[in-house]
Amino acid sequence: MKKAIPNLRWWIAGLVFLSTVINYVDRQTLAVLSPQLTKELGLSDIEYGWISQAFLIPYTAMYIVAGLLLDRFGTKRVFGIAAAWWSLAAMLHAAVSSAFGFGAFRFLLGTAESANFVAAQKVAAEWFPPKDRGTLNGWVQAGTVTGAILTPPLVIWLAANYGWRSAFVITGGIGLLWVIAWQLFYHLPKDHPLITDEEKALLAEEPAARASVRPAWQQFFRYPQTWGLMLARVISDPVWWFYLFWLPKYLTEARGLSKTQMAALLWIPYLLSDVGSVLGGWYSGKLIARGHSVLAARQTVMLWSALLMPIGILLVWRPPIPVTLLLISLSLFAHNSWKTNLVTMTVDIFPRPVIGTVHGIVAMGGGMGGAIITPLAGYVISLFSYTPLLIVMGVLHPLAYLCLRRLVKADAQVIVAPNLQEQPQ
C-alpha cells in the first residue's frame, strides 16, 4: 500500500501555485519580447495594441464558461485540459510572423488562461477548510506576481541564447509537464489514495442542503452577494492593472529613471505584493482559528488593507525615489492582501457545486475593471498627467469596501434552492 501523505492539501496547493506562475509566464512572454518583435517583424504600435486586446476579450468572457465547465465536468479534467490548451497556444506563437497570426494565438491563449483562477477556487472548496482557504488564495495571488517577476530574465535569456521562437516553445512546454503532474496527482479527497484519515475527516462534505442543485448561471445575479463580490472586483482590480501595465513607464517617464535603474528596482514592489498575498490570507485564517466568524475575519483584513491604500496618493508630491518605491510597495502589499480575502469569500459564501460558476461571474468583474482602466489610463496620461490616476487609485479600495459591506452581510451563506426563491441566510 502507498504511504499516506500528511497535510496532502498543501502539496496540492503547491501545484496550484506552480500553475499560476506558468500561467503568468505564458501571458507575459510576448510583452517581454515585444520590443524585439515589433522591430524585427515590422509590427506597428497599433497592431501590437490589437494583439494585446485579442487576449483580454476572451480572457474576460471565458471566466463564466470556465466556471460552468468546472462545475459540470470536475476540477481535475477541466483544469488539466485548460492548462494543456493555453500551453499549446503559447507554443504556437513561435510559428507565426504576422500581426494576424499573433492575434489568433493570443485569442486562443486568453480563451483558456482564466480557467486557472476559477479552478483555484474549486480546489479551495474541495480541499481546504475555511481557516486555510485564505492562505491558499494568498499563494495563488503570489503565483501571479512570481510569474511576472520571473518572466523577464527567463525569456530574455532564452531569446538571447536560442532565439525568440524558442522562448515561446520552452515556456509553453513547461505547462505541458505540469499537466502530467496534475493528472497523476489530483483527486477529490474522498478518492485520493494518499490522503490520511485525519485529513479526510477534516475535509468532510458540506451538508446536502447547501450542495444539492446547480441552477442556471443567470440566476445567481438575483443574490446581493454575487453583486457585492463582483462590484468589489470591478472597483478595486483596476489598481492592480494600472500598476502592472504603467509602473515601468511611470518610473522612467515621470520620475526620470533609466531603463536599467527601473529594471533593477521594479522587483521590489512586486515582491511586497507577494508578501501581502500570503500574509493577508494567513492572518484572516488566524482570526478564524481564534473564534472570529469566517466572513467577519475576511472583512476585518480587507478593511485595514483598504484603509492603507490612500497612502499611494502621496506619490502626487513626487517624493524621493526610495520613498516612492516604499509607497508603491505598500499599495501593492495592501491590494493583494485585500484581493486574497475577496476571492476567498466566494468559497465561504456559496456551496461547493456552484463555486466555479459564481467565481467565474465575480472574476469577470475584475477583467471588466482591467478593460476599463487600460485604455482610459493612456488618455488621462496623454491629456493631463499621472496625478489624477494616482489619486483615483488611492480611493478605489475604500469605495469597494463600502459596496461590499452594503451587499454582503457578515456570514450570509447562500443555500441554493432549485428555483432560487429561497432567500440567503
C-alpha positions in Angstrom: 0.0 0.0 0.0 1.1 3.5 -0.7 2.1 5.6 2.3 -0.4 8.4 3.1 1.0 12.0 3.0 0.2 14.2 6.0 -1.3 17.6 5.1 -1.7 16.5 1.4 -3.8 19.6 0.7 -0.6 21.7 0.9 1.1 19.6 -1.8 -2.0 20.3 -4.0 -1.7 24.0 -3.1 1.9 23.8 -4.4 0.6 22.5 -7.8 -1.9 25.4 -8.0 0.8 27.9 -7.2 3.0 26.4 -10.0 0.2 26.5 -12.5 -0.4 30.2 -11.7 3.3 31.0 -12.1 3.3 29.2 -15.5 0.1 31.0 -16.5 1.6 34.4 -16.0 4.9 33.4 -17.7 3.0 32.3 -20.8 0.9 35.5 -21.0 3.9 37.8 -20.3 6.4 36.2 -22.8 5.0 38.3 -25.7 5.2 41.5 -23.6 8.8 40.9 -22.8 9.7 40.1 -26.4 7.6 43.0 -27.8 10.4 45.5 -28.4 12.4 42.9 -30.4 9.3 41.6 -32.3 7.9 45.0 -33.2 11.3 45.9 -34.7 12.2 42.6 -36.3 8.8 41.8 -37.8 7.7 45.4 -38.5 4.7 45.4 -36.2 3.2 48.9 -35.5 2.1 50.1 -32.1 -1.5 49.9 -33.3 -1.1 46.3 -34.4 0.5 45.4 -31.1 -2.4 47.0 -29.2 -4.9 44.9 -31.1 -2.8 41.8 -30.4 -3.0 42.6 -26.7 -6.7 43.2 -26.9 -7.1 39.8 -28.7 -6.0 38.2 -25.4 -8.1 40.4 -23.0 -11.5 39.9 -24.6 -11.7 36.1 -24.5 -9.9 36.1 -21.1 -12.6 38.1 -19.5 -15.5 36.4 -21.3 -14.4 32.9 -20.6 -14.5 33.2 -16.8 -18.2 32.3 -16.7 -17.7 29.5 -19.3 -14.8 28.1 -17.3 -16.9 28.1 -14.1 -19.8 26.3 -15.8 -17.4 23.6 -17.2 -15.6 23.1 -13.9 -18.9 22.7 -12.0 -20.2 20.3 -14.7 -17.2 18.1 -15.5 -15.0 18.4 -12.5 -11.8 20.2 -11.5 -9.3 17.5 -12.5 -10.5 17.1 -16.1 -11.3 20.8 -16.9 -8.2 22.3 -15.2 -5.9 19.8 -17.0 -7.5 20.5 -20.4 -7.3 24.3 -19.9 -3.6 24.1 -18.9 -2.8 22.0 -21.9 -4.8 24.3 -24.2 -3.0 27.5 -23.0 0.4 25.8 -23.1 -0.1 24.7 -26.7 -1.4 28.1 -27.6 1.7 29.7 -26.1 4.0 27.3 -28.0 2.2 28.1 -31.3 3.3 31.8 -31.0 6.7 30.5 -32.3 5.1 29.5 -35.7 3.9 33.0 -36.8 5.4 36.2 -38.1 2.4 38.5 -38.6 0.1 40.6 -36.5 -2.8 38.4 -37.5 -1.0 35.2 -36.5 0.0 36.6 -33.1 -3.6 37.9 -32.6 -5.1 34.5 -33.4 -2.9 32.6 -30.9 -3.3 35.4 -28.3 -7.0 34.8 -28.6 -6.6 31.1 -28.0 -4.3 31.8 -25.1 -6.9 34.1 -23.5 -9.6 31.5 -24.1 -8.1 29.1 -21.6 -6.0 31.1 -19.2 -8.8 32.5 -17.0 -9.8 28.9 -16.1 -6.7 28.8 -13.8 -8.2 31.2 -11.4 -11.7 29.7 -11.4 -10.2 26.2 -10.9 -8.1 27.5 -7.9 -11.4 28.4 -6.1 -12.8 24.9 -6.9 -9.6 23.4 -5.3 -10.1 25.7 -2.3 -13.7 24.4 -1.9 -12.8 20.8 -2.4 -9.6 20.5 -0.4 -9.4 23.3 2.2 -11.4 24.1 5.3 -12.4 27.8 5.8 -9.4 28.6 8.0 -6.9 27.5 5.3 -8.7 28.9 2.2 -7.2 32.4 2.6 -3.7 31.0 2.8 -4.3 29.0 -0.4 -5.6 32.1 -2.2 -2.6 34.0 -0.9 -0.3 31.6 -2.7 -2.4 31.9 -5.8 -2.1 35.7 -5.8 1.6 35.3 -5.0 1.9 33.0 -8.1 0.8 35.8 -10.4 3.4 38.1 -9.1 6.1 35.4 -9.1 5.4 34.8 -12.7 5.6 38.5 -13.5 9.0 38.7 -11.8 10.5 35.5 -13.3 9.4 36.1 -16.9 11.7 39.0 -18.0 15.0 37.4 -17.0 13.9 33.9 -18.2 12.6 35.0 -21.5 15.4 37.4 -22.3 17.9 34.7 -21.6 16.1 32.1 -23.7 15.8 34.6 -26.6 19.4 35.6 -26.4 20.7 32.1 -26.4 18.2 30.1 -28.5 16.2 32.7 -30.4 12.8 34.3 -29.6 10.8 31.5 -31.1 12.4 29.0 -28.7 11.3 31.2 -25.8 7.6 30.5 -26.7 8.2 26.8 -27.2 10.1 26.2 -23.9 7.9 28.3 -21.7 4.8 26.7 -23.2 6.3 23.2 -22.8 6.7 23.7 -19.1 3.0 23.9 -18.8 2.6 20.5 -20.5 4.8 19.0 -17.9 2.6 20.5 -15.2 -0.5 18.9 -16.8 1.1 15.4 -16.5 1.8 16.0 -12.8 -1.8 17.3 -12.3 -3.4 14.3 -13.9 -1.3 11.9 -11.9 -1.7 13.6 -8.5 -5.1 15.3 -8.2 -8.2 13.5 -7.0 -11.1 14.5 -4.8 -10.3 14.0 -1.0 -12.7 11.1 -0.8 -10.9 9.3 -3.7 -7.3 10.2 -3.1 -5.1 7.2 -2.4 -2.5 9.2 -0.4 -4.8 11.1 2.0 -4.8 10.4 5.7 -7.9 9.5 7.6 -7.5 12.7 9.7 -7.4 14.9 6.7 -10.3 13.2 5.1 -12.4 13.8 8.2 -11.3 17.5 8.2 -12.5 17.8 4.6 -15.8 16.1 5.1 -18.5 17.1 2.6 -20.8 20.0 3.3 -24.4 19.4 4.3 -26.5 18.3 1.4 -28.8 21.3 1.9 -26.1 23.6 0.6 -25.0 21.3 -2.3 -27.9 19.7 -3.9 -28.6 21.7 -7.1 -26.9 23.7 -9.9 -29.2 26.4 -11.1 -28.6 28.3 -14.4 -25.8 30.8 -14.1 -28.0 33.8 -14.8 -30.0 33.2 -11.6 -27.0 33.9 -9.4 -27.5 37.6 -10.3 -30.6 37.5 -8.0 -28.3 37.3 -5.0 -26.9 40.5 -3.4 -23.7 38.5 -2.5 -23.0 38.0 -6.2 -23.3 41.7 -7.0 -21.3 42.7 -3.9 -18.3 40.4 -4.8 -18.4 41.3 -8.5 -18.7 45.1 -8.0 -15.9 45.0 -5.5 -13.7 43.4 -8.2 -14.8 46.0 -10.8 -13.9 48.8 -8.5 -10.6 47.6 -6.9 -9.0 45.4 -9.7 -8.1 48.5 -11.8 -5.4 49.3 -9.2 -3.5 46.1 -10.0 -3.8 46.5 -13.8 -2.7 50.1 -13.5 0.5 49.3 -11.6 1.1 46.2 -13.7 1.0 48.0 -17.0 2.0 51.5 -16.2 4.5 51.3 -13.4 7.6 50.9 -15.7 6.6 53.9 -17.8 5.8 55.9 -14.7 9.2 55.3 -13.2 11.1 56.1 -16.4 8.9 58.9 -17.9 7.5 60.6 -14.9 10.3 60.0 -12.4 13.3 60.1 -14.7 14.8 56.6 -14.0 16.8 55.0 -16.8 15.6 51.6 -18.1 18.5 49.9 -16.3 17.6 51.6 -13.0 13.9 50.8 -13.4 14.6 47.1 -14.2 16.9 46.9 -11.1 14.2 48.3 -8.8 10.9 47.0 -10.3 11.0 43.7 -8.5 10.7 45.3 -5.0 7.1 46.4 -5.1 6.1 43.1 -6.8 7.8 41.2 -4.1 6.0 43.1 -1.4 2.7 42.4 -3.2 3.6 38.7 -2.9 4.1 39.1 0.9 0.7 40.9 1.1 -1.0 38.0 -0.6 0.4 35.4 1.8 0.1 37.4 5.0 -3.4 38.7 4.2 -4.7 35.1 3.7 -2.8 33.8 6.7 -4.0 36.4 9.1 -7.7 36.0 8.2 -7.2 32.3 8.9 -5.6 33.1 12.3 -8.6 35.2 13.2 -11.0 32.4 12.2 -8.9 30.0 14.4 -9.3 32.4 17.3 -13.0 32.3 17.0 -14.0 35.1 14.6 -16.7 34.3 12.2 -15.4 33.5 8.7 -16.7 36.5 6.8 -16.0 38.9 9.7 -12.4 37.7 9.7 -12.1 38.3 5.9 -13.7 41.7 6.1 -11.5 42.8 9.0 -8.3 42.2 7.0 -9.9 43.8 3.9 -10.9 46.9 6.0 -7.3 47.5 7.1 -6.0 46.8 3.6 -8.4 49.3 2.1 -7.5 52.0 4.7 -3.8 51.6 3.8 -4.4 52.2 0.1 -4.8 56.1 0.2 -1.1 56.2 1.1 -0.4 56.0 -2.6 -1.9 59.5 -3.1 1.3 60.8 -1.6 3.0 59.9 -4.9 1.4 63.1 -6.3 4.1 65.1 -4.5 6.9 63.2 -6.2 8.9 62.1 -3.2 12.4 60.8 -3.5 12.8 57.5 -5.3 13.3 55.4 -2.1 10.1 56.9 -0.7 8.3 56.4 -4.0 9.2 52.7 -4.0 8.0 52.4 -0.4 4.6 54.0 -1.2 4.1 51.8 -4.3 5.2 48.7 -2.4 2.8 49.4 0.5 0.0 50.0 -2.0 0.6 46.7 -3.8 1.0 44.9 -0.4 -2.4 46.2 0.7 -4.1 45.4 -2.7 -3.0 41.8 -2.7 -3.9 41.3 0.9 -7.4 42.7 0.0 -7.7 40.6 -3.1 -6.7 37.3 -1.4 -9.6 37.7 1.0 -12.0 39.0 -1.6 -11.6 35.9 -3.8 -11.8 33.6 -0.8 -15.2 34.9 0.2 -16.8 33.3 -2.8 -15.9 29.9 -1.5 -17.0 30.9 2.0 -20.4 32.1 0.9 -21.6 29.7 -1.9 -21.9 25.9 -1.9 -19.2 23.7 -3.4 -21.0 22.5 -6.6 -21.5 26.1 -7.9 -18.2 27.7 -6.8 -16.8 27.6 -10.4 -19.9 29.3 -11.8 -20.1 32.0 -9.2 -16.4 32.7 -9.2 -16.5 33.0 -12.9 -19.1 35.7 -12.7 -17.2 37.5 -9.9 -13.8 37.3 -11.6 -15.4 38.6 -14.8 -15.8 41.9 -12.9 -12.0 42.0 -12.4 -11.5 41.6 -16.1 -14.0 44.4 -16.8 -12.2 46.7 -14.4 -8.9 46.0 -16.3 -10.6 46.6 -19.7 -11.8 50.0 -18.4 -8.6 51.2 -16.9 -6.1 50.1 -19.6 -7.2 52.4 -22.4 -8.5 55.1 -20.0 -5.1 55.5 -18.3 -3.5 56.2 -21.7 -5.9 59.0 -22.4 -5.6 60.6 -19.0 -1.8 60.5 -19.0 -1.7 61.9 -22.5 -4.1 64.8 -21.8 -3.1 65.5 -18.2 -0.6 63.6 -16.2 -0.3 60.7 -13.8 -1.7 62.8 -10.9 -5.5 62.1 -11.5 -4.8 58.4 -11.8 -2.7 58.3 -8.6 -5.5 60.0 -6.7 -8.2 57.7 -8.0 -6.1 54.6 -7.3 -5.8 55.6 -3.7 -9.6 55.8 -3.1 -11.0 52.9 -5.1 -10.5 50.2 -2.3 -12.4 52.2 0.4 -15.2 52.7 -2.1 -15.2 48.9 -2.9 -15.2 48.1 0.8 -18.4 50.2 1.4 -20.0 48.5 -1.6 -19.1 45.1 -0.3 -20.3 45.7 3.2 -23.6 47.0 1.9 -24.3 43.9 -0.2 -22.5 41.1 1.6 -23.6 40.8 5.2 -21.4 39.0 7.7 -21.7 35.2 7.5 -24.6 35.3 5.0 -24.1 31.9 3.4 -26.2 31.1 0.4 -28.4 28.0 0.3 -29.2 27.3 -3.3 -32.8 26.3 -3.8 -34.0 24.8 -7.1 -35.9 27.9 -8.2 -33.7 30.3 -6.2 -36.8 31.6 -4.4 -35.2 30.8 -1.0 -33.6 33.9 0.5 -29.9 33.9 1.5 -29.5 33.2 5.2 
